[in-house]
Amino acid sequence: MYFREGENCYRFSGTNRIAVLVDCAIYYRVVAGACEFARQAIYILGWDVDSRIRLRRGEDGDQETLGQFLD
């Protein structure tokens, strides 16, 4: 399948770096870090997002959840 901008995808965008995040603990830590740098909006897309997910497990005992972070 080919992607066609405006037809079957929103748009194409380039990047200088990419990472594959397999471990959910690493994924949520990276998400929290990226959200801290957001200037205007944060879009969370997914079929299984739970506001009780702990973002930074084991980092200095911080157990902040996604819901607490977004509040």
PDB file of N, CA, C and O in Angstrom, chain B, residues numbered from 101:
ATOM      1  N   MET B 101       0.843  -1.185   0.000  1.00  0.00           N
ATOM      2  CA  MET B 101       0.000   0.000   0.000  1.00  0.00           C
ATOM      3  C   MET B 101       0.881   1.238   0.000  1.00  0.00           C
ATOM      4  O   MET B 101       1.873   1.304   0.727  1.00  0.00           O
ATOM      5  N   TYR B 102       0.533   2.178  -0.783  1.00  0.00           N
ATOM      6  CA  TYR B 102       1.264   3.433  -0.841  1.00  0.00           C
ATOM      7  C   TYR B 102       0.488   4.509  -0.108  1.00  0.00           C
ATOM      8  O   TYR B 102      -0.743   4.511  -0.098  1.00  0.00           O
ATOM      9  N   PHE B 103       1.211   5.410   0.496  1.00  0.00           N
ATOM     10  CA  PHE B 103       0.576   6.531   1.184  1.00  0.00           C
ATOM     11  C   PHE B 103       0.435   7.690   0.216  1.00  0.00           C
ATOM     12  O   PHE B 103       1.377   8.045  -0.492  1.00  0.00           O
ATOM     13  N   ARG B 104      -0.753   8.274   0.196  1.00  0.00           N
ATOM     14  CA  ARG B 104      -1.021   9.429  -0.656  1.00  0.00           C
ATOM     15  C   ARG B 104      -1.541  10.553   0.236  1.00  0.00           C
ATOM     16  O   ARG B 104      -2.644  10.473   0.777  1.00  0.00           O
ATOM     17  N   GLU B 105      -0.743  11.585   0.377  1.00  0.00           N
ATOM     18  CA  GLU B 105      -1.072  12.713   1.238  1.00  0.00           C
ATOM     19  C   GLU B 105      -2.445  13.294   0.894  1.00  0.00           C
ATOM     20  O   GLU B 105      -2.745  13.573  -0.267  1.00  0.00           O
ATOM     21  N   GLY B 106      -3.270  13.469   1.931  1.00  0.00           N
ATOM     22  CA  GLY B 106      -4.605  14.012   1.733  1.00  0.00           C
ATOM     23  C   GLY B 106      -5.631  12.988   1.285  1.00  0.00           C
ATOM     24  O   GLY B 106      -6.825  13.281   1.226  1.00  0.00           O
ATOM     25  N   GLU B 107      -5.167  11.788   0.971  1.00  0.00           N
ATOM     26  CA  GLU B 107      -6.080  10.748   0.508  1.00  0.00           C
ATOM     27  C   GLU B 107      -6.202   9.621   1.528  1.00  0.00           C
ATOM     28  O   GLU B 107      -7.302   9.313   1.986  1.00  0.00           O
ATOM     29  N   ASN B 108      -5.082   9.010   1.882  1.00  0.00           N
ATOM     30  CA  ASN B 108      -5.123   7.951   2.889  1.00  0.00           C
ATOM     31  C   ASN B 108      -4.185   8.220   4.073  1.00  0.00           C
ATOM     32  O   ASN B 108      -3.982   7.354   4.924  1.00  0.00           O
ATOM     33  N   CYS B 109      -3.621   9.423   4.112  1.00  0.00           N
ATOM     34  CA  CYS B 109      -2.860   9.881   5.279  1.00  0.00           C
ATOM     35  C   CYS B 109      -2.931  11.408   5.309  1.00  0.00           C
ATOM     36  O   CYS B 109      -3.228  12.050   4.301  1.00  0.00           O
ATOM     37  N   TYR B 110      -2.655  11.972   6.475  1.00  0.00           N
ATOM     38  CA  TYR B 110      -2.766  13.424   6.630  1.00  0.00           C
ATOM     39  C   TYR B 110      -1.684  14.139   5.846  1.00  0.00           C
ATOM     40  O   TYR B 110      -1.972  14.945   4.961  1.00  0.00           O
ATOM     41  N   ARG B 111      -0.422  13.835   6.181  1.00  0.00           N
ATOM     42  CA  ARG B 111       0.693  14.435   5.463  1.00  0.00           C
ATOM     43  C   ARG B 111       1.974  13.672   5.746  1.00  0.00           C
ATOM     44  O   ARG B 111       2.038  12.870   6.678  1.00  0.00           O
ATOM     45  N   PHE B 112       2.978  13.923   4.950  1.00  0.00           N
ATOM     46  CA  PHE B 112       4.303  13.353   5.157  1.00  0.00           C
ATOM     47  C   PHE B 112       5.148  14.368   5.908  1.00  0.00           C
ATOM     48  O   PHE B 112       4.949  15.576   5.786  1.00  0.00           O
ATOM     49  N   SER B 113       6.077  13.866   6.673  1.00  0.00           N
ATOM     50  CA  SER B 113       6.966  14.738   7.413  1.00  0.00           C
ATOM     51  C   SER B 113       8.327  14.071   7.505  1.00  0.00           C
ATOM     52  O   SER B 113       8.413  12.852   7.657  1.00  0.00           O
ATOM     53  N   GLY B 114       9.363  14.837   7.415  1.00  0.00           N
ATOM     54  CA  GLY B 114      10.716  14.299   7.503  1.00  0.00           C
ATOM     55  C   GLY B 114      11.219  14.319   8.940  1.00  0.00           C
ATOM     56  O   GLY B 114      10.667  15.009   9.798  1.00  0.00           O
ATOM     57  N   THR B 115      12.254  13.567   9.182  1.00  0.00           N
ATOM     58  CA  THR B 115      12.868  13.543  10.508  1.00  0.00           C
ATOM     59  C   THR B 115      14.355  13.253  10.372  1.00  0.00           C
ATOM     60  O   THR B 115      14.800  12.648   9.396  1.00  0.00           O
ATOM     61  N   ASN B 116      15.105  13.690  11.354  1.00  0.00           N
ATOM     62  CA  ASN B 116      16.537  13.407  11.381  1.00  0.00           C
ATOM     63  C   ASN B 116      16.880  12.276  12.328  1.00  0.00           C
ATOM     64  O   ASN B 116      18.020  11.815  12.372  1.00  0.00           O
ATOM     65  N   ARG B 117      15.873  11.824  13.098  1.00  0.00           N
ATOM     66  CA  ARG B 117      16.122  10.743  14.036  1.00  0.00           C
ATOM     67  C   ARG B 117      14.856   9.921  14.229  1.00  0.00           C
ATOM     68  O   ARG B 117      13.747  10.396  13.987  1.00  0.00           O
ATOM     69  N   ILE B 118      15.040   8.694  14.666  1.00  0.00           N
ATOM     70  CA  ILE B 118      13.926   7.783  14.905  1.00  0.00           C
ATOM     71  C   ILE B 118      14.355   6.793  15.995  1.00  0.00           C
ATOM     72  O   ILE B 118      15.538   6.481  16.134  1.00  0.00           O
ATOM     73  N   ALA B 119      13.389   6.313  16.752  1.00  0.00           N
ATOM     74  CA  ALA B 119      13.673   5.312  17.779  1.00  0.00           C
ATOM     75  C   ALA B 119      12.518   4.327  17.833  1.00  0.00           C
ATOM     76  O   ALA B 119      11.359   4.705  17.665  1.00  0.00           O
ATOM     77  N   VAL B 120      12.837   3.081  18.064  1.00  0.00           N
ATOM     78  CA  VAL B 120      11.831   2.050  18.256  1.00  0.00           C
ATOM     79  C   VAL B 120      11.765   1.775  19.750  1.00  0.00           C
ATOM     80  O   VAL B 120      12.758   1.380  20.360  1.00  0.00           O
ATOM     81  N   LEU B 121      10.595   1.983  20.334  1.00  0.00           N
ATOM     82  CA  LEU B 121      10.425   1.803  21.772  1.00  0.00           C
ATOM     83  C   LEU B 121       9.549   0.582  22.008  1.00  0.00           C
ATOM     84  O   LEU B 121       8.351   0.608  21.724  1.00  0.00           O
ATOM     85  N   VAL B 122      10.142  -0.487  22.526  1.00  0.00           N
ATOM     86  CA  VAL B 122       9.428  -1.737  22.727  1.00  0.00           C
ATOM     87  C   VAL B 122       8.913  -1.832  24.159  1.00  0.00           C
ATOM     88  O   VAL B 122       7.782  -2.267  24.380  1.00  0.00           O
ATOM     89  N   ASP B 123       9.710  -1.440  25.115  1.00  0.00           N
ATOM     90  CA  ASP B 123       9.365  -1.526  26.528  1.00  0.00           C
ATOM     91  C   ASP B 123       8.438  -0.374  26.899  1.00  0.00           C
ATOM     92  O   ASP B 123       8.787   0.789  26.697  1.00  0.00           O
ATOM     93  N   CYS B 124       7.269  -0.681  27.434  1.00  0.00           N
ATOM     94  CA  CYS B 124       6.294   0.370  27.775  1.00  0.00           C
ATOM     95  C   CYS B 124       6.826   1.351  28.800  1.00  0.00           C
ATOM     96  O   CYS B 124       6.495   2.535  28.739  1.00  0.00           O
ATOM     97  N   ALA B 125       7.639   0.897  29.735  1.00  0.00           N
ATOM     98  CA  ALA B 125       8.199   1.808  30.742  1.00  0.00           C
ATOM     99  C   ALA B 125       9.041   2.882  30.061  1.00  0.00           C
ATOM    100  O   ALA B 125       8.957   4.056  30.422  1.00  0.00           O
ATOM    101  N   ILE B 126       9.841   2.493  29.092  1.00  0.00           N
ATOM    102  CA  ILE B 126      10.648   3.465  28.346  1.00  0.00           C
ATOM    103  C   ILE B 126       9.742   4.365  27.518  1.00  0.00           C
ATOM    104  O   ILE B 126       9.944   5.578  27.472  1.00  0.00           O
ATOM    105  N   TYR B 127       8.755   3.782  26.872  1.00  0.00           N
ATOM    106  CA  TYR B 127       7.820   4.547  26.042  1.00  0.00           C
ATOM    107  C   TYR B 127       7.158   5.671  26.839  1.00  0.00           C
ATOM    108  O   TYR B 127       7.162   6.821  26.402  1.00  0.00           O
ATOM    109  N   TYR B 128       6.591   5.347  28.004  1.00  0.00           N
ATOM    110  CA  TYR B 128       5.887   6.372  28.774  1.00  0.00           C
ATOM    111  C   TYR B 128       6.841   7.412  29.355  1.00  0.00           C
ATOM    112  O   TYR B 128       6.463   8.574  29.507  1.00  0.00           O
ATOM    113  N   ARG B 129       8.060   7.018  29.678  1.00  0.00           N
ATOM    114  CA  ARG B 129       9.051   7.993  30.140  1.00  0.00           C
ATOM    115  C   ARG B 129       9.378   8.980  29.015  1.00  0.00           C
ATOM    116  O   ARG B 129       9.506  10.180  29.259  1.00  0.00           O
ATOM    117  N   VAL B 130       9.512   8.480  27.794  1.00  0.00           N
ATOM    118  CA  VAL B 130       9.788   9.334  26.636  1.00  0.00           C
ATOM    119  C   VAL B 130       8.585  10.237  26.334  1.00  0.00           C
ATOM    120  O   VAL B 130       8.755  11.414  26.015  1.00  0.00           O
ATOM    121  N   VAL B 131       7.374   9.687  26.436  1.00  0.00           N
ATOM    122  CA  VAL B 131       6.163  10.482  26.219  1.00  0.00           C
ATOM    123  C   VAL B 131       6.108  11.643  27.211  1.00  0.00           C
ATOM    124  O   VAL B 131       5.832  12.777  26.820  1.00  0.00           O
ATOM    125  N   ALA B 132       6.366  11.372  28.482  1.00  0.00           N
ATOM    126  CA  ALA B 132       6.345  12.418  29.505  1.00  0.00           C
ATOM    127  C   ALA B 132       7.366  13.505  29.195  1.00  0.00           C
ATOM    128  O   ALA B 132       7.073  14.695  29.314  1.00  0.00           O
ATOM    129  N   GLY B 133       8.565  13.091  28.797  1.00  0.00           N
ATOM    130  CA  GLY B 133       9.599  14.065  28.450  1.00  0.00           C
ATOM    131  C   GLY B 133       9.205  14.920  27.262  1.00  0.00           C
ATOM    132  O   GLY B 133       9.431  16.131  27.263  1.00  0.00           O
ATOM    133  N   ALA B 134       8.617  14.301  26.247  1.00  0.00           N
ATOM    134  CA  ALA B 134       8.185  15.050  25.060  1.00  0.00           C
ATOM    135  C   ALA B 134       7.060  16.016  25.409  1.00  0.00           C
ATOM    136  O   ALA B 134       7.040  17.143  24.915  1.00  0.00           O
ATOM    137  N   CYS B 135       6.123  15.589  26.255  1.00  0.00           N
ATOM    138  CA  CYS B 135       4.996  16.451  26.641  1.00  0.00           C
ATOM    139  C   CYS B 135       5.468  17.671  27.414  1.00  0.00           C
ATOM    140  O   CYS B 135       4.870  18.742  27.309  1.00  0.00           O
ATOM    141  N   GLU B 136       6.532  17.520  28.188  1.00  0.00           N
ATOM    142  CA  GLU B 136       7.060  18.661  28.945  1.00  0.00           C
ATOM    143  C   GLU B 136       7.552  19.771  28.028  1.00  0.00           C
ATOM    144  O   GLU B 136       7.590  20.934  28.428  1.00  0.00           O
ATOM    145  N   PHE B 137       7.927  19.424  26.811  1.00  0.00           N
ATOM    146  CA  PHE B 137       8.415  20.416  25.856  1.00  0.00           C
ATOM    147  C   PHE B 137       7.308  20.967  24.951  1.00  0.00           C
ATOM    148  O   PHE B 137       7.563  21.849  24.131  1.00  0.00           O
ATOM    149  N   ALA B 138       6.084  20.454  25.093  1.00  0.00           N
ATOM    150  CA  ALA B 138       4.973  20.915  24.255  1.00  0.00           C
ATOM    151  C   ALA B 138       4.696  22.390  24.537  1.00  0.00           C
ATOM    152  O   ALA B 138       4.704  22.817  25.691  1.00  0.00           O
ATOM    153  N   ARG B 139       4.455  23.153  23.498  1.00  0.00           N
ATOM    154  CA  ARG B 139       4.207  24.587  23.643  1.00  0.00           C
ATOM    155  C   ARG B 139       2.729  24.936  23.550  1.00  0.00           C
ATOM    156  O   ARG B 139       2.275  25.878  24.200  1.00  0.00           O
ATOM    157  N   GLN B 140       1.976  24.193  22.755  1.00  0.00           N
ATOM    158  CA  GLN B 140       0.579  24.545  22.512  1.00  0.00           C
ATOM    159  C   GLN B 140      -0.397  23.430  22.806  1.00  0.00           C
ATOM    160  O   GLN B 140      -1.407  23.651  23.473  1.00  0.00           O
ATOM    161  N   ALA B 141      -0.116  22.245  22.324  1.00  0.00           N
ATOM    162  CA  ALA B 141      -1.101  21.168  22.425  1.00  0.00           C
ATOM    163  C   ALA B 141      -0.406  19.823  22.544  1.00  0.00           C
ATOM    164  O   ALA B 141       0.730  19.648  22.104  1.00  0.00           O
ATOM    165  N   ILE B 142      -1.115  18.875  23.150  1.00  0.00           N
ATOM    166  CA  ILE B 142      -0.659  17.494  23.240  1.00  0.00           C
ATOM    167  C   ILE B 142      -1.789  16.621  22.704  1.00  0.00           C
ATOM    168  O   ILE B 142      -2.914  16.681  23.199  1.00  0.00           O
ATOM    169  N   TYR B 143      -1.492  15.821  21.704  1.00  0.00           N
ATOM    170  CA  TYR B 143      -2.479  14.907  21.133  1.00  0.00           C
ATOM    171  C   TYR B 143      -2.085  13.492  21.539  1.00  0.00           C
ATOM    172  O   TYR B 143      -0.960  13.058  21.290  1.00  0.00           O
ATOM    173  N   ILE B 144      -3.004  12.782  22.159  1.00  0.00           N
ATOM    174  CA  ILE B 144      -2.757  11.404  22.563  1.00  0.00           C
ATOM    175  C   ILE B 144      -3.678  10.514  21.736  1.00  0.00           C
ATOM    176  O   ILE B 144      -4.902  10.597  21.841  1.00  0.00           O
ATOM    177  N   LEU B 145      -3.078   9.672  20.923  1.00  0.00           N
ATOM    178  CA  LEU B 145      -3.834   8.779  20.060  1.00  0.00           C
ATOM    179  C   LEU B 145      -3.542   7.349  20.456  1.00  0.00           C
ATOM    180  O   LEU B 145      -2.392   6.988  20.708  1.00  0.00           O
ATOM    181  N   GLY B 146      -4.558   6.555  20.509  1.00  0.00           N
ATOM    182  CA  GLY B 146      -4.344   5.156  20.821  1.00  0.00           C
ATOM    183  C   GLY B 146      -5.649   4.493  21.202  1.00  0.00           C
ATOM    184  O   GLY B 146      -6.610   5.159  21.588  1.00  0.00           O
ATOM    185  N   TRP B 147      -5.677   3.200  21.092  1.00  0.00           N
ATOM    186  CA  TRP B 147      -6.902   2.470  21.392  1.00  0.00           C
ATOM    187  C   TRP B 147      -6.970   2.062  22.853  1.00  0.00           C
ATOM    188  O   TRP B 147      -8.030   1.654  23.328  1.00  0.00           O
ATOM    189  N   ASP B 148      -5.857   2.165  23.579  1.00  0.00           N
ATOM    190  CA  ASP B 148      -5.853   1.730  24.970  1.00  0.00           C
ATOM    191  C   ASP B 148      -5.048   2.701  25.824  1.00  0.00           C
ATOM    192  O   ASP B 148      -3.952   2.377  26.282  1.00  0.00           O
ATOM    193  N   VAL B 149      -5.594   3.886  26.033  1.00  0.00           N
ATOM    194  CA  VAL B 149      -4.936   4.897  26.860  1.00  0.00           C
ATOM    195  C   VAL B 149      -5.650   4.934  28.201  1.00  0.00           C
ATOM    196  O   VAL B 149      -6.870   5.080  28.265  1.00  0.00           O
ATOM    197  N   ASP B 150      -4.879   4.801  29.268  1.00  0.00           N
ATOM    198  CA  ASP B 150      -5.443   4.760  30.615  1.00  0.00           C
ATOM    199  C   ASP B 150      -4.787   5.855  31.447  1.00  0.00           C
ATOM    200  O   ASP B 150      -3.562   5.902  31.556  1.00  0.00           O
ATOM    201  N   SER B 151      -5.588   6.730  32.030  1.00  0.00           N
ATOM    202  CA  SER B 151      -5.058   7.853  32.802  1.00  0.00           C
ATOM    203  C   SER B 151      -4.328   7.401  34.065  1.00  0.00           C
ATOM    204  O   SER B 151      -3.651   8.209  34.700  1.00  0.00           O
ATOM    205  N   ARG B 152      -4.453   6.126  34.443  1.00  0.00           N
ATOM    206  CA  ARG B 152      -3.786   5.612  35.645  1.00  0.00           C
ATOM    207  C   ARG B 152      -2.379   5.068  35.372  1.00  0.00           C
ATOM    208  O   ARG B 152      -1.709   4.604  36.295  1.00  0.00           O
ATOM    209  N   ILE B 153      -1.932   5.119  34.135  1.00  0.00           N
ATOM    210  CA  ILE B 153      -0.603   4.617  33.771  1.00  0.00           C
ATOM    211  C   ILE B 153       0.456   5.493  34.444  1.00  0.00           C
ATOM    212  O   ILE B 153       0.406   6.721  34.370  1.00  0.00           O
ATOM    213  N   ARG B 154       1.415   4.833  35.102  1.00  0.00           N
ATOM    214  CA  ARG B 154       2.520   5.573  35.716  1.00  0.00           C
ATOM    215  C   ARG B 154       3.544   5.908  34.641  1.00  0.00           C
ATOM    216  O   ARG B 154       3.961   5.034  33.881  1.00  0.00           O
ATOM    217  N   LEU B 155       3.948   7.177  34.577  1.00  0.00           N
ATOM    218  CA  LEU B 155       4.823   7.623  33.500  1.00  0.00           C
ATOM    219  C   LEU B 155       6.294   7.328  33.753  1.00  0.00           C
ATOM    220  O   LEU B 155       7.006   6.903  32.842  1.00  0.00           O
ATOM    221  N   ARG B 156       6.749   7.543  34.956  1.00  0.00           N
ATOM    222  CA  ARG B 156       8.183   7.408  35.240  1.00  0.00           C
ATOM    223  C   ARG B 156       8.404   6.453  36.400  1.00  0.00           C
ATOM    224  O   ARG B 156       8.721   6.891  37.506  1.00  0.00           O
ATOM    225  N   ARG B 157       8.247   5.204  36.177  1.00  0.00           N
ATOM    226  CA  ARG B 157       8.424   4.195  37.227  1.00  0.00           C
ATOM    227  C   ARG B 157       9.876   4.141  37.679  1.00  0.00           C
ATOM    228  O   ARG B 157      10.795   4.045  36.866  1.00  0.00           O
ATOM    229  N   GLY B 158      10.058   4.204  38.971  1.00  0.00           N
ATOM    230  CA  GLY B 158      11.383   4.005  39.529  1.00  0.00           C
ATOM    231  C   GLY B 158      12.318   5.190  39.457  1.00  0.00           C
ATOM    232  O   GLY B 158      13.425   5.106  39.987  1.00  0.00           O
ATOM    233  N   GLU B 159      11.941   6.278  38.840  1.00  0.00           N
ATOM    234  CA  GLU B 159      12.806   7.457  38.787  1.00  0.00           C
ATOM    235  C   GLU B 159      12.595   8.276  40.050  1.00  0.00           C
ATOM    236  O   GLU B 159      11.601   8.994  40.160  1.00  0.00           O
ATOM    237  N   ASP B 160      13.504   8.181  40.993  1.00  0.00           N
ATOM    238  CA  ASP B 160      13.454   8.932  42.245  1.00  0.00           C
ATOM    239  C   ASP B 160      12.134   8.726  42.971  1.00  0.00           C
ATOM    240  O   ASP B 160      11.664   9.633  43.658  1.00  0.00           O
ATOM    241  N   GLY B 161      11.532   7.564  42.836  1.00  0.00           N
ATOM    242  CA  GLY B 161      10.288   7.264  43.524  1.00  0.00           C
ATOM    243  C   GLY B 161       9.075   7.985  42.948  1.00  0.00           C
ATOM    244  O   GLY B 161       7.989   7.912  43.525  1.00  0.00           O
ATOM    245  N   ASP B 162       9.236   8.678  41.825  1.00  0.00           N
ATOM    246  CA  ASP B 162       8.132   9.412  41.210  1.00  0.00           C
ATOM    247  C   ASP B 162       7.138   8.428  40.604  1.00  0.00           C
ATOM    248  O   ASP B 162       7.498   7.643  39.727  1.00  0.00           O
ATOM    249  N   GLN B 163       5.913   8.465  41.057  1.00  0.00           N
ATOM    250  CA  GLN B 163       4.879   7.555  40.563  1.00  0.00           C
ATOM    251  C   GLN B 163       3.738   8.330  39.906  1.00  0.00           C
ATOM    252  O   GLN B 163       2.596   7.870  39.921  1.00  0.00           O
ATOM    253  N   GLU B 164       4.025   9.483  39.337  1.00  0.00           N
ATOM    254  CA  GLU B 164       3.004  10.312  38.709  1.00  0.00           C
ATOM    255  C   GLU B 164       2.289   9.557  37.586  1.00  0.00           C
ATOM    256  O   GLU B 164       2.932   8.920  36.752  1.00  0.00           O
ATOM    257  N   THR B 165       0.971   9.632  37.570  1.00  0.00           N
ATOM    258  CA  THR B 165       0.191   8.972  36.522  1.00  0.00           C
ATOM    259  C   THR B 165      -0.014   9.929  35.349  1.00  0.00           C
ATOM    260  O   THR B 165       0.219  11.133  35.461  1.00  0.00           O
ATOM    261  N   LEU B 166      -0.451   9.377  34.241  1.00  0.00           N
ATOM    262  CA  LEU B 166      -0.761  10.204  33.066  1.00  0.00           C
ATOM    263  C   LEU B 166      -1.827  11.245  33.400  1.00  0.00           C
ATOM    264  O   LEU B 166      -1.713  12.405  33.004  1.00  0.00           O
ATOM    265  N   GLY B 167      -2.864  10.830  34.129  1.00  0.00           N
ATOM    266  CA  GLY B 167      -3.926  11.757  34.515  1.00  0.00           C
ATOM    267  C   GLY B 167      -3.412  12.901  35.381  1.00  0.00           C
ATOM    268  O   GLY B 167      -3.780  14.055  35.161  1.00  0.00           O
ATOM    269  N   GLN B 168      -2.568  12.595  36.359  1.00  0.00           N
ATOM    270  CA  GLN B 168      -1.995  13.634  37.213  1.00  0.00           C
ATOM    271  C   GLN B 168      -1.097  14.570  36.396  1.00  0.00           C
ATOM    272  O   GLN B 168      -1.115  15.786  36.588  1.00  0.00           O
ATOM    273  N   PHE B 169      -0.324  13.995  35.495  1.00  0.00           N
ATOM    274  CA  PHE B 169       0.568  14.792  34.655  1.00  0.00           C
ATOM    275  C   PHE B 169      -0.234  15.785  33.798  1.00  0.00           C
ATOM    276  O   PHE B 169       0.127  16.958  33.696  1.00  0.00           O
ATOM    277  N   LEU B 170      -1.308  15.308  33.193  1.00  0.00           N
ATOM    278  CA  LEU B 170      -2.110  16.169  32.318  1.00  0.00           C
ATOM    279  C   LEU B 170      -2.901  17.233  33.089  1.00  0.00           C
ATOM    280  O   LEU B 170      -3.190  18.306  32.560  1.00  0.00           O
ATOM    281  N   ASP B 171      -3.248  16.923  34.346  1.00  0.00           N
ATOM    282  CA  ASP B 171      -3.930  17.924  35.175  1.00  0.00           C
ATOM    283  C   ASP B 171      -3.001  19.079  35.446  1.00  0.00           C
ATOM    284  O   ASP B 171      -3.381  20.031  36.127  1.00  0.00           O
TER     285      ASP B 171
END
